[in-house]
Amino acid sequence: MSDVKGAAELRATIVFNLGTLGAVAADRFAARVEALGLKPKHAGLLAALDSGPAVSQQELAKRLGVAPSLVVALADQLQELGAVERVRDSEDRRRQVLSLTAEGRALLSRCADAAQDLDAELTADLNATQRDALEHALNLLGRRHLPH
């Protein structure tokens, strides 16, 4: 009996399936938000800004686990769209605080709609119990392995 594993063993792994399906889902989501003039990273920044009080670009980069220069570039583009505003912190004039505008909230809502529509498409072959179990399992994994 051989210890050499092949394609069947690879395709049976959770990590391979999550990666493959994740790539498909990411591509489809990117196409949907592109119609809004956004990239998925813009949607992520909008969601991060909506999840708490206004924060500085540095704090946001740290929270998201990305380079501050990426947050600055994304915020620049979102500001051009009227989706975010930068305000100097009254306590520290060197610090700029980002917050969502009404347009930013509207864009975030449209991104959420696109994601929910895509969820429904990708899980159409699952019954309600299976879909709930998948959502629960992915939320557990996300809390354990993704930045908060």
C-alpha positions in Angstrom: 0.0 0.0 0.0 1.4 3.4 -1.0 1.6 6.5 1.2 1.6 8.7 -1.8 -1.6 10.8 -1.9 -3.1 12.2 -5.1 -5.8 14.4 -6.5 -8.7 12.6 -4.8 -7.1 13.2 -1.3 -6.4 16.8 -2.2 -9.9 17.5 -3.4 -11.3 15.9 -0.2 -9.6 18.5 2.0 -11.5 21.4 3.6 -8.6 23.8 2.9 -8.6 23.0 -0.8 -12.4 23.3 -1.1 -12.5 26.5 0.8 -9.6 28.0 -1.3 -11.2 27.0 -4.6 -14.7 28.1 -3.6 -13.3 31.2 -2.0 -11.6 32.1 -5.3 -14.8 31.7 -7.2 -16.8 33.7 -4.7 -14.2 36.4 -4.6 -14.2 36.7 -8.4 -18.0 36.9 -8.5 -18.1 39.4 -5.6 -15.4 41.6 -7.3 -17.5 41.7 -10.5 -20.6 42.8 -8.6 -18.9 45.6 -6.7 -17.0 46.7 -9.7 -20.4 47.7 -11.1 -20.5 50.2 -8.2 -17.0 51.5 -9.0 -15.5 49.6 -6.1 -13.1 46.8 -5.4 -13.7 44.2 -2.6 -11.0 46.0 -0.5 -13.1 49.2 -0.7 -16.1 47.2 0.6 -14.0 45.9 3.4 -12.9 49.4 4.4 -16.5 50.6 4.3 -17.6 47.7 6.5 -14.7 48.4 9.0 -15.7 52.1 9.2 -19.3 51.1 9.8 -18.4 48.7 12.7 -17.5 51.3 15.2 -16.6 54.9 16.0 -14.6 57.0 13.6 -10.9 56.0 13.7 -7.6 57.2 12.4 -6.1 55.7 9.3 -3.3 54.2 11.4 -5.7 52.6 13.8 -7.8 51.2 11.0 -4.7 49.7 9.3 -3.8 48.0 12.6 -7.3 46.7 13.1 -7.4 45.3 9.6 -3.9 43.9 9.7 -2.8 45.8 6.5 -0.2 48.4 5.7 -1.2 52.0 6.5 -0.4 53.0 2.9 -3.2 50.7 1.7 -5.7 52.3 4.0 -4.6 55.7 2.8 -4.9 54.7 -0.9 -8.4 53.1 -0.4 -9.6 56.1 1.7 -8.4 58.5 -1.1 -10.4 56.6 -3.6 -13.5 56.4 -1.4 -13.2 60.1 -0.6 -13.2 60.9 -4.3 -16.5 58.9 -4.5 -17.9 60.9 -1.6 -18.1 57.8 0.5 -15.8 58.8 3.4 -14.6 62.0 4.9 -11.4 62.8 6.7 -11.5 65.2 9.6 -8.5 66.4 11.6 -8.6 65.1 15.2 -9.2 68.1 17.5 -7.0 66.5 20.1 -4.1 65.6 17.7 -3.9 67.7 14.6 -1.5 65.3 13.0 -4.1 62.6 13.0 -6.9 62.3 10.5 -10.1 60.5 11.4 -12.1 58.6 8.8 -15.9 58.3 8.9 -18.6 57.2 6.5 -20.8 59.7 4.7 -24.4 59.0 3.7 -23.0 58.0 0.2 -20.7 55.6 2.0 -23.5 54.0 3.9 -25.5 53.7 0.6 -22.5 52.0 -1.1 -22.0 49.7 1.8 -25.7 48.7 1.7 -25.4 47.9 -2.0 -22.3 45.8 -1.4 -24.2 43.9 1.3 -27.0 43.3 -1.1 -24.6 42.0 -3.7 -23.0 39.7 -1.2 -26.4 38.4 0.0 -27.5 37.7 -3.6 -24.3 35.9 -4.2 -24.7 33.9 -1.0 -28.1 32.8 -2.2 -26.7 31.7 -5.6 -23.8 29.8 -4.1 -25.9 28.0 -1.6 -28.9 27.4 -3.8 -28.4 23.6 -3.7 -28.4 23.5 0.2 -31.5 23.2 2.3 -32.0 25.6 5.2 -30.4 23.3 7.8 -27.3 22.8 5.6 -27.0 26.5 4.9 -27.4 27.4 8.6 -24.7 24.8 9.5 -22.4 26.2 6.9 -22.9 29.8 8.0 -22.3 28.7 11.6 -19.1 26.8 10.8 -17.7 29.6 8.7 -18.4 32.1 11.4 -16.6 30.0 14.0 -13.6 29.6 11.7 -13.6 33.2 10.9 -13.6 34.3 14.6 -10.7 31.9 15.2 -8.5 32.6 12.2 -9.3 36.1 10.9 -8.2 39.5 12.3 -10.8 41.2 14.4 
